[in-house]
Structures are given as C-alpha cells and as structure tokens.
C-alpha cells in the first residue's frame, strides 16, 4: 500500500472496457460473436496519434501494467518498474495501452465470462485462442482508440511472440518492435513443461472437465501445482540458490513431509496465492497459445522469409541465465531478421534472475529500452576534419 | 571521425551491406548509414557502446566475436569491416577466414607493431612499447596478437587472400611519401582491403 504515490508512478488508474460486436474468426475454426477487452492507458495520446505504445502481456499477466487501482493496493501493476513518468517507457512522452488478452480472467472475455449463447459461464467451452487471434483482437482495440500506427509494441516472453506476430501480420501498424526474452517458437522442453502444468490442473478432482464453476468448485490444488512448476522454470539455478540455499524451517530435520526447506514454503505460497487470483481454464488456454505459436511453420521453418513483410525497427533483449527462453532463442530471431535485412539491435543482459529478469528494472535493460524508444536515426554526422 | 575510419569510408560503395566487427560507438556505421545509404550492422560486446549505438539508431548486436560469427551466412555481406580489433582475438587467422566467408570483401585496420617508435622502444630500451596509441602494459593489454604491416601481407599470401589495396598512415592520417615508401617502418595504422 503506498502512503503517497511516487513521483515516477502513473498514479491511480482505472481500467476501461472496449466492446466488440463484429465476430472474430479464430485460428481454431470457431468464431467469437462478440467480446470485450479490458485495458488501461497511461500518458496522453498526442494530436496526430503517433505516440502510442502497446504492451503485450505474458502467460499470467493482465491489463494492469502500471500504477495503482486505489490507495489500498498492496502492489502496483506488473511492469510498473518500466512504465511511468521519466521511466524507460516514459509516459511523459508516450501514450501506453495495456490490455488483458482474450481468454483472460481479469475482465476480458474468457472462460470465466458468460457465454451469450447459453447464458452460463463459458468454462471449458471457451474456444482456444492463439497469438494470431490476440493480435487480431488487439488491432480492433487500436482501431477503437484511433491508433493507426503504434510508435512501439513491446512484450516479454509470450508477449514478445505477440510483438513478433504484429510485425509480420500488420507491418504498417508499428514503427518499433521490442521483443524481450522470447522465441520464434517454444522448445520441446517448454511444451513438455506446459503439458505437466495442464495435467496437474486436469487431474485435480475439482476440475470437472473445466466446468468447475458450474460444479461450484475450484481446482486450486492443480492450478497451484502448475504455478509451482512454472515458477521454478522462471528462476535460475543461481537465483533460487542465492535466495534460499538449503535454509531450513527448523534447526534439524523433522523427517516428515511438512516444510523442511524454505524453498518448499516459498513455492507452496506462490502456488496457493496464484490459485486464488487466476483461473485454471485461462492458464490452460495461455499455455496452449504458447505451444501453438510457430509463425515459420508455414514456410517450412524459414523465419527470415516469414519476416520479409516487416518494416519496423526491432530491439531484442535476452537474459543470460534465462533457460526457459534462453538467449539462443532470441538470437534465432535476430539472425532471421539480419537475413531478411531488417533493422535490428540486440542486447544480452548479464543477470542471475533467469526468465523473471524481464520484469526487473535492471539498469542496462532499462537503458536499452529507453534508448531504443527515443533513438534518433540518421543523426547528422560531423563532417570529417580533413587532416589529409 | 577517427583517421582510419575516413579511409574506410572512402573504400565502401554506396548501398552496400556492411558488417562491422567490434563497431565500438558506431561512428563508422553512423557515417556510412547517413551518407552512403549503407545497410549495416555492428557487433559489439561493451554494454555502454551497445547502448550508444541503440540511442543513435545504429543496428547493433550484442555478440562476442571470440565465440565465432558462424551465425552469419556465406557471402551475406558486401563488406565485413574490422577496425583496430583483429589483434585482440584469440585466432586472428581463423577470424580472417570467417570474415571472408561472410563478406565478399573485408577491410581490416590494425596498429602496425613494426612502427619505428615501437622498434626503438623494444630494441633500445628493452621493454614493451607503451605509447599514446598503444596505452597498455604487456600484462593488461587486450592486444594479444600484435603484428606488423609485413606480417599481415605474409598471412594474406599464405592464405591466398587477394589484397585489393592497402594504406599506411600515421596517427593523424597523414600518408607522407616516407610512409608510402616504407609502410612497415613508418605507419602507425595499417589498413587492408582484401578479398578471396
């Protein structure tokens, strides 16, 4: 809870709702007849609507990226460290739009919404949504906000995949793409982790084939377990080791299955807290969207060819200890962009924080972001001093 | 712009695809992009330099060249440039091969260790030269493979590398007749334009 709002905070913000009545054709073949997206904005849209930045969220993110909803809020939005007046994504300069994606559980149409056809909660019947579908829905939000072309679209992890998709599918609608700790498609290992997460949810007796709301139940154990697993993969060996080591709850071993090591307690807490704030069907949908994303599949794996239509400048960022979306995966995108002859810069940030690093205000990372967003191209060069 | 960069700038054709290995603050690329419509990328490892390039809109990639440049495709660049860095790598000879795999042509500049002042330093005083131009002690210098103008010519001959042209200049880019006559003795910086 903030006693006073920090000077570099966007302050108290309220989400808004955008409603859409035109049907949205989804990759899975189904159609969403109508839907709504919840979003927040920070900063002011300029007269020619050229200073807008879109933030795309990751697996468990939402529209609340910066600021506080009220003075009782215990924490600011999930990317408050980067968004605000004077911060890397400077709201004195930019108009920032952050939304909750389709299938979400924070106010955007998703499995916890009412299905207009049945007047009951969608639950398991909510159609699968993909990164491509999200980007299409985001273009409609941009239309409603009269943003023809974003100054930048920024996202980390699954959010970075949305940015990549924007650059390919709607090249004229963004000037800059910032793709952080992402990959052109997730690895087999990542699909495997996602499957374990989904299975832990599906095997929870309270899951009821996804229609747990109707059954007045919550698969909290399964969702918590999925989160515990995910959480381990977002941290690095070093960061977990430094944070907890073999720190124990008691002075000596208890020789039972209660918490012995602090890391166990931490994970249980993370899982527990998450299972109360997030929806299990949404979690499953988001992991599937991750699995399905593979824009190069349609060119037989030739990412450079897929990227040909892109016209924006790219900034890619990776983190050295990120093993879920390792630097090598970001470099696949960089190499393809070079092959395609695109403007790309790439920063590999030294850090111990693993995949989670993309949420932290590491100075080098924030500097790269700030510099890229405010870059001056073709800056006049001083004429050579003709010493010859 | 630094002296050797001006000569390189003259040697690069407009609209070329240029890869600058160890681009530093991006001066050369900035000039080439701005004045010659060059399509270029710089590789750099120093975070401050990388950030400066990003700030100036110069495409820069955080890349440790000592780990290789095998992510770049064969002949994918018109020119691969390396200024004042070749002597800092573990295997300059192998790097040169790689540069000529990736680029149709290469431009390389390096401090000529055969410069008379270096010779005097070592020959008469008996210790490794430290100068304004090479301001390091032997134990902390990044320059681990010093060579001379002549050494580089020999390496090219042994490898069958074609020297398109070369230039030998002093620290102020002056190419006096005596530098041209005896580059190995009088040039501080050697500049080579090579191809396969």
Contacts between the chains, C-beta under 8 A, distances in Angstrom:
chain1	res1	chain2	res2	distance
A	313	B	57	7.6
A	315	B	54	7.0
A	331	B	71	6.8
A	334	B	61	6.3
A	335	B	71	5.1
A	335	B	72	7.8
A	338	B	41	6.3
A	338	B	61	7.8
A	338	B	72	7.3
A	338	B	76	7.7
A	339	B	73	6.5
A	339	B	76	7.1
A	341	B	17	7.6
A	341	B	39	6.4
A	343	B	59	5.3
A	344	B	41	7.6
A	344	B	59	5.7
A	344	B	61	7.4
A	345	B	50	7.7
A	345	B	53	7.0
A	345	B	54	5.1
A	345	B	58	7.8
A	345	B	59	5.4
A	345	B	60	5.0
A	345	B	61	6.9
A	346	B	60	7.5
A	346	B	61	4.6
A	346	B	62	5.3
A	346	B	63	7.7
A	347	B	47	7.8
A	347	B	50	6.0
A	347	B	51	7.9
A	347	B	54	7.4
A	347	B	62	5.0
A	348	B	62	4.3
A	364	B	47	5.3
A	364	B	51	7.4
A	367	B	51	5.1
A	368	B	50	7.4
A	368	B	51	6.0
A	368	B	54	5.8
A	371	B	51	5.4
A	371	B	52	8.0
A	371	B	54	4.3
A	371	B	55	4.0
A	372	B	54	5.1
A	374	B	55	7.5
A	375	B	54	6.2
A	375	B	55	5.8
A	375	B	56	6.7
A	375	B	57	4.3
A	376	B	55	7.5
A	376	B	56	6.5
A	376	B	57	5.9
A	377	B	56	7.9
A	377	B	57	3.4
A	378	B	33	6.7
A	378	B	34	5.1
A	378	B	57	6.9
A	379	B	30	6.8
A	379	B	34	7.3
A	379	B	56	5.4
A	379	B	57	6.9
A	380	B	34	7.1
A	381	B	1	7.5
A	381	B	30	5.6
A	381	B	31	4.9
A	381	B	34	5.0
A	381	B	35	6.7
A	382	B	1	7.3
A	384	B	1	5.1
A	384	B	6	5.0
A	384	B	9	7.7
A	387	B	3	6.8
A	387	B	172	5.4
A	387	B	173	5.0
A	387	B	174	6.9
A	388	B	6	7.9
A	388	B	173	6.0
A	388	B	174	7.1
A	388	B	175	7.4
